[in-house]
């Protein structure tokens, strides 16, 4: 009988375990190093609006899966096809999935770690434990996590200053116009921003910029991105380059070892070699990895999608943003709006939208289907909100 072992009990590992069990695989072992059942990581920066709770256990039935929480993998014996565990024992495998996730990127100007990263429940507990009305917070990084945390801290009554080394917020993820709208919404709530910031040092009680300006803070958060956790893969001699290198089936340089989620650099049929850092990608790749581990031969081709909440604004995007593409705007009747990006042949490649609550959700779902089908779209009709997006799926432009 084939023994499937999964290292990492986040979304990717969890989805793989569930899919393998559902497919009838009798020997599935899930290893989680945190010592607690799997939880929803998006809730760490997007707590419940009513209760403020940021610990949201993932409610799944793992009957039939051997689950070992709190027991980390120490190394991989590829020749013997076994995982060496932290307690010195070995766990044999026939198929191994690495779903080791990522680690918060460290700030070079903060060697003592005064600014807290956000990746685990322990991180979130430490951050929210220092939150109090009237206190001062500095958030370093104006990406999705940084801005979500800024919004949450403002909701809890803190004075928030966001510092970003780049010229604008959300530089990689969304069109500039949408980023500007989100920043303006934060400013309306009283958040201060500093772009093109050059940080000299991070101390216990604040941040000092290169020009000598000192910004005092009771809480500092480093939200400057993540780095794939390749430690096990690298020590085992697997190919790594900005992640664990895998082919379109999520197979590593060892045919018996697979990788999925934030740690995996995937050979994607649309984008080439890419690493996708989104919740849904982890879910999609975990389920897909289970099929590959069972011998299915398809390629992973799912589109990247994400959502983000900023006060009463909901942001959603699908595809990869490219500022060089033709971009057109569609205004929605409820106050939301979208930006569509088209290639030289007028095929939709990406869409992003913002509006109250989930105002743009339906249009983003339809945009995803249009991108998948490589539909040619008239820019003028994309602009016209009276021309339903469903019509592009029925008859193109």
MARVO-625802 format. One record per residue (C-alpha): residue in three letters; residue number from 1; x, y, z. Coordinates in steps of 0.25 Angstrom, whole numbers, plus 5000, padded with zeros to 4 digits. Layout:
BEGIN
  code  pos    xx    yy    zz
   Ala  NUM     X     Y     Z
...
***
This chain:
BEGIN
  code  pos    xx    yy    zz
   Unk    1  5000  5000  5000
   Unk    2  5005  5014  4996
   Unk    3  5009  5023  5008
   Unk    4  5006  5037  5006
   Unk    5  5013  5047  5016
   Unk    6  5011  5062  5016
   Unk    7  5020  5072  5023
   Unk    8  5012  5084  5027
   Unk    9  4998  5085  5032
   Unk   10  4994  5099  5026
   Unk   11  4984  5100  5015
   Unk   12  4992  5093  5004
   Unk   13  4996  5081  5013
   Unk   14  4982  5080  5019
   Unk   15  4975  5080  5006
   Unk   16  4984  5070  5000
   Unk   17  4981  5061  5012
   Unk   18  4966  5062  5011
   Unk   19  4967  5060  4996
   Unk   20  4976  5047  4997
   Unk   21  4966  5042  5008
   Unk   22  4954  5045  4999
   Unk   23  4961  5037  4988
   Unk   24  4961  5025  4996
   Unk   25  4976  5025  5000
   Unk   26  4977  5017  5013
   Unk   27  4991  5022  5018
   Unk   28  4992  5037  5019
   Unk   29  5001  5044  5030
   Unk   30  5000  5059  5032
   Unk   31  5011  5066  5040
   Unk   32  5009  5080  5046
   Unk   33  5020  5086  5054
   Unk   34  5012  5097  5061
   Unk   35  5006  5087  5072
   Unk   36  4992  5091  5069
   Unk   37  4981  5088  5059
   Unk   38  4981  5095  5046
   Unk   39  4975  5109  5046
   Unk   40  4971  5120  5036
   Unk   41  4983  5129  5033
   Unk   42  4975  5140  5026
   Unk   43  4968  5143  5039
   Unk   44  4981  5147  5046
   Unk   45  4980  5160  5038
   Unk   46  4965  5160  5036
   Unk   47  4959  5157  5049
   Unk   48  4944  5155  5051
   Unk   49  4938  5169  5050
   Unk   50  4928  5166  5062
   Unk   51  4937  5158  5072
   Unk   52  4951  5163  5067
   Unk   53  4955  5148  5068
   Unk   54  4967  5144  5060
   Unk   55  4968  5130  5063
   Unk   56  4959  5122  5054
   Unk   57  4961  5107  5054
   Unk   58  4959  5100  5040
   Unk   59  4947  5091  5043
   Unk   60  4950  5079  5035
   Unk   61  4948  5064  5037
   Unk   62  4961  5057  5037
   Unk   63  4956  5043  5040
   Unk   64  4965  5033  5033
   Unk   65  4977  5042  5033
   Unk   66  4988  5040  5043
   Unk   67  4991  5054  5049
   Unk   68  5003  5058  5057
   Unk   69  5003  5072  5062
   Unk   70  5015  5078  5069
   Unk   71  5025  5068  5063
   Unk   72  5034  5075  5053
   Unk   73  5042  5069  5041
   Unk   74  5057  5070  5043
   Unk   75  5062  5064  5030
   Unk   76  5058  5056  5018
   Unk   77  5066  5043  5015
   Unk   78  5063  5042  5000
   Unk   79  5071  5029  4998
   Unk   80  5063  5022  5009
   Unk   81  5050  5029  5006
   Unk   82  5048  5034  5020
   Unk   83  5045  5046  5028
   Unk   84  5054  5048  5040
   Unk   85  5046  5055  5051
   Unk   86  5050  5064  5062
   Unk   87  5049  5053  5073
   Unk   88  5059  5044  5065
   Unk   89  5049  5034  5059
   Unk   90  5047  5032  5044
   Unk   91  5035  5032  5036
   Unk   92  5035  5024  5023
   Unk   93  5028  5029  5010
   Unk   94  5025  5025  4996
   Unk   95  5020  5039  4992
   Unk   96  5024  5052  5000
   Unk   97  5018  5065  4999
   Unk   98  5025  5078  5004
   Unk   99  5015  5088  5008
   Unk  100  5025  5096  5017
   Unk  101  5019  5110  5014
   Unk  102  5028  5122  5016
   Unk  103  5035  5131  5026
   Unk  104  5033  5146  5029
   Unk  105  5044  5154  5022
   Unk  106  5053  5160  5032
   Unk  107  5057  5175  5032
   Unk  108  5072  5177  5031
   Unk  109  5071  5190  5039
   Unk  110  5064  5182  5051
   Unk  111  5074  5171  5055
   Unk  112  5068  5170  5069
   Unk  113  5054  5168  5063
   Unk  114  5047  5179  5070
   Unk  115  5037  5179  5059
   Unk  116  5028  5167  5059
   Unk  117  5025  5159  5046
   Unk  118  5011  5153  5044
   Unk  119  5011  5138  5040
   Unk  120  5006  5129  5051
   Unk  121  4996  5130  5062
   Unk  122  5007  5132  5072
   Unk  123  5011  5145  5064
   Unk  124  4997  5150  5064
   Unk  125  4995  5147  5079
   Unk  126  5007  5156  5082
   Unk  127  5003  5167  5073
   Unk  128  4988  5168  5077
   Unk  129  4993  5166  5092
   Unk  130  5000  5180  5090
   Unk  131  4988  5187  5084
   Unk  132  4981  5198  5092
   Unk  133  4973  5210  5089
   Unk  134  4982  5222  5088
   Unk  135  4995  5215  5086
   Unk  136  5004  5217  5074
   Unk  137  5007  5207  5063
   Unk  138  5017  5207  5052
   Unk  139  5014  5197  5041
   Unk  140  5026  5195  5031
   Unk  141  5021  5191  5018
   Unk  142  5009  5195  5010
   Unk  143  5006  5182  5003
   Unk  144  4993  5174  5006
   Unk  145  4997  5169  5020
   Unk  146  5002  5183  5024
   Unk  147  4990  5190  5020
   Unk  148  4980  5180  5026
   Unk  149  4987  5181  5039
   Unk  150  4987  5196  5038
   Unk  151  4972  5196  5036
   Unk  152  4970  5186  5048
   Unk  153  4979  5194  5057
   Unk  154  4971  5207  5054
   Unk  155  4958  5200  5057
   Unk  156  4964  5197  5070
   Unk  157  4967  5211  5073
   Unk  158  4982  5212  5070
   Unk  159  4989  5223  5064
   Unk  160  4995  5217  5051
   Unk  161  5007  5221  5043
   Unk  162  5010  5213  5030
   Unk  163  5024  5213  5024
   Unk  164  5027  5208  5010
   Unk  165  5040  5207  5003
   Unk  166  5034  5208  4990
   Unk  167  5027  5220  4983
   Unk  168  5013  5214  4985
   Unk  169  5005  5204  4992
   Unk  170  5002  5190  4987
   Unk  171  5012  5192  4976
   Unk  172  5012  5178  4971
   Unk  173  4998  5174  4972
   Unk  174  4988  5184  4967
   Unk  175  4987  5196  4957
   Unk  176  4992  5209  4963
   Unk  177  4978  5215  4963
   Unk  178  4972  5204  4972
   Unk  179  4984  5205  4981
   Unk  180  4982  5220  4982
   Unk  181  4967  5218  4986
   Unk  182  4971  5209  4997
   Unk  183  4981  5218  5003
   Unk  184  4971  5230  5002
   Unk  185  4961  5221  5010
   Unk  186  4972  5219  5020
   Unk  187  4975  5233  5021
   Unk  188  4961  5237  5023
   Unk  189  4962  5228  5036
   Unk  190  4974  5236  5041
   Unk  191  4985  5227  5036
   Unk  192  4998  5234  5033
   Unk  193  5007  5229  5021
   Unk  194  5021  5231  5017
   Unk  195  5025  5226  5003
   Unk  196  5040  5225  4998
   Unk  197  5043  5223  5013
   Unk  198  5058  5220  5016
   Unk  199  5058  5213  5030
   Unk  200  5072  5215  5037
   Unk  201  5068  5206  5049
   Unk  202  5057  5200  5057
   Unk  203  5058  5202  5072
   Unk  204  5050  5197  5084
   Unk  205  5042  5210  5084
   Unk  206  5041  5214  5070
   Unk  207  5047  5215  5056
   Unk  208  5058  5225  5052
   Unk  209  5058  5229  5037
   Unk  210  5071  5232  5029
   Unk  211  5068  5247  5029
   Unk  212  5068  5246  5045
   Unk  213  5053  5247  5047
   Unk  214  5049  5238  5059
   Unk  215  5035  5232  5059
   Unk  216  5032  5227  5073
   Unk  217  5023  5215  5074
   Unk  218  5018  5205  5085
   Unk  219  5016  5194  5074
   Unk  220  5024  5192  5061
   Unk  221  5020  5182  5051
   Unk  222  5029  5177  5039
   Unk  223  5020  5174  5027
   Unk  224  5031  5173  5016
   Unk  225  5027  5160  5009
   Unk  226  5031  5146  5011
   Unk  227  5041  5136  5007
   Unk  228  5038  5122  5003
   Unk  229  5042  5112  5014
   Unk  230  5052  5103  5006
   Unk  231  5060  5098  5018
   Unk  232  5056  5084  5017
   Unk  233  5057  5083  5002
   Unk  234  5070  5090  5001
   Unk  235  5077  5081  5011
   Unk  236  5071  5069  5004
   Unk  237  5078  5074  4991
   Unk  238  5065  5077  4984
   Unk  239  5066  5088  4973
   Unk  240  5062  5101  4979
   Unk  241  5061  5115  4973
   Unk  242  5052  5125  4980
   Unk  243  5044  5113  4985
   Unk  244  5045  5098  4983
   Unk  245  5045  5096  4968
   Unk  246  5034  5087  4963
   Unk  247  5028  5084  4949
   Unk  248  5014  5087  4944
   Unk  249  5010  5074  4952
   Unk  250  5016  5080  4965
   Unk  251  5027  5069  4964
   Unk  252  5041  5073  4970
   Unk  253  5054  5069  4964
   Unk  254  5052  5056  4972
   Unk  255  5040  5048  4965
   Unk  256  5035  5043  4979
   Unk  257  5034  5057  4985
   Unk  258  5024  5068  4982
   Unk  259  5023  5082  4987
   Unk  260  5011  5092  4988
   Unk  261  5007  5105  4993
   Unk  262  5015  5117  4997
   Unk  263  5028  5109  4997
   Unk  264  5026  5104  4982
   Unk  265  5032  5110  4970
   Unk  266  5023  5105  4959
   Unk  267  5025  5103  4944
   Unk  268  5011  5109  4941
   Unk  269  5006  5108  4926
   Unk  270  5002  5123  4926
   Unk  271  5012  5130  4934
   Unk  272  5025  5121  4934
   Unk  273  5032  5119  4946
   Unk  274  5025  5126  4958
   Unk  275  5022  5125  4972
   Unk  276  5008  5129  4976
   Unk  277  5006  5135  4991
   Unk  278  4991  5134  4992
   Unk  279  4981  5126  5001
   Unk  280  4973  5121  4989
   Unk  281  4986  5116  4982
   Unk  282  4990  5108  4994
   Unk  283  4976  5102  4994
   Unk  284  4977  5099  4979
   Unk  285  4991  5094  4979
   Unk  286  4988  5085  4991
   Unk  287  4977  5078  4985
   Unk  288  4984  5077  4971
   Unk  289  4996  5071  4978
   Unk  290  4988  5060  4984
   Unk  291  4984  5056  4969
   Unk  292  4998  5057  4964
   Unk  293  5003  5048  4976
   Unk  294  4993  5038  4971
   Unk  295  4998  5038  4957
   Unk  296  4989  5048  4950
   Unk  297  4996  5055  4938
   Unk  298  4989  5068  4937
   Unk  299  4997  5082  4938
   Unk  300  4994  5092  4949
   Unk  301  4987  5104  4942
   Unk  302  4979  5111  4952
   Unk  303  4979  5126  4952
   Unk  304  4984  5134  4964
   Unk  305  4972  5141  4972
   Unk  306  4972  5149  4985
   Unk  307  4963  5157  4993
   Unk  308  4966  5168  5003
   Unk  309  4957  5176  5013
   Unk  310  4960  5191  5016
   Unk  311  4949  5197  5026
   Unk  312  4937  5196  5017
   Unk  313  4944  5194  5004
   Unk  314  4946  5180  4998
   Unk  315  4957  5178  4988
   Unk  316  4958  5166  4979
   Unk  317  4967  5162  4967
   Unk  318  4970  5151  4958
   Unk  319  4981  5149  4948
   Unk  320  4995  5156  4949
   Unk  321  4995  5171  4949
   Unk  322  5004  5177  4938
   Unk  323  5005  5192  4937
   Unk  324  5009  5192  4923
   Unk  325  4996  5185  4918
   Unk  326  4984  5193  4912
   Unk  327  4975  5196  4924
   Unk  328  4961  5200  4924
   Unk  329  4951  5204  4935
   Unk  330  4937  5199  4938
   Unk  331  4928  5207  4948
   Unk  332  4918  5199  4955
   Unk  333  4904  5205  4959
   Unk  334  4907  5202  4974
   Unk  335  4919  5210  4975
   Unk  336  4929  5200  4972
   Unk  337  4938  5199  4960
   Unk  338  4948  5190  4952
   Unk  339  4960  5191  4944
   Unk  340  4962  5181  4933
   Unk  341  4976  5178  4926
   Unk  342  4976  5173  4912
   Unk  343  4988  5168  4904
   Unk  344  4991  5172  4890
   Unk  345  4980  5163  4884
   Unk  346  4970  5169  4893
   Unk  347  4969  5156  4902
   Unk  348  4966  5159  4916
   Unk  349  4978  5155  4925
   Unk  350  4975  5161  4939
   Unk  351  4964  5169  4946
   Unk  352  4964  5176  4959
   Unk  353  4952  5183  4966
   Unk  354  4948  5190  4978
   Unk  355  4935  5194  4985
   Unk  356  4927  5193  4997
   Unk  357  4927  5179  5003
   Unk  358  4926  5169  4993
   Unk  359  4921  5178  4982
   Unk  360  4931  5173  4971
   Unk  361  4931  5158  4975
   Unk  362  4922  5154  4964
   Unk  363  4929  5162  4953
   Unk  364  4943  5156  4957
   Unk  365  4938  5142  4957
   Unk  366  4933  5145  4942
   Unk  367  4946  5151  4939
   Unk  368  4953  5139  4943
   Unk  369  4945  5130  4934
   Unk  370  4947  5140  4922
   Unk  371  4962  5139  4925
   Unk  372  4962  5124  4925
   Unk  373  4955  5123  4912
   Unk  374  4964  5133  4905
   Unk  375  4952  5141  4900
   Unk  376  4955  5154  4892
   Unk  377  4948  5166  4898
   Unk  378  4944  5179  4892
   Unk  379  4950  5190  4901
   Unk  380  4938  5199  4899
   Unk  381  4929  5188  4904
   Unk  382  4937  5185  4916
   Unk  383  4936  5199  4920
   Unk  384  4920  5199  4918
   Unk  385  4914  5193  4931
   Unk  386  4901  5191  4923
   Unk  387  4908  5180  4915
   Unk  388  4908  5169  4925
   Unk  389  4921  5161  4926
   Unk  390  4914  5148  4924
   Unk  391  4911  5152  4909
   Unk  392  4926  5151  4907
   Unk  393  4926  5136  4911
   Unk  394  4914  5134  4901
   Unk  395  4919  5141  4889
   Unk  396  4933  5148  4891
   Unk  397  4935  5163  4888
***
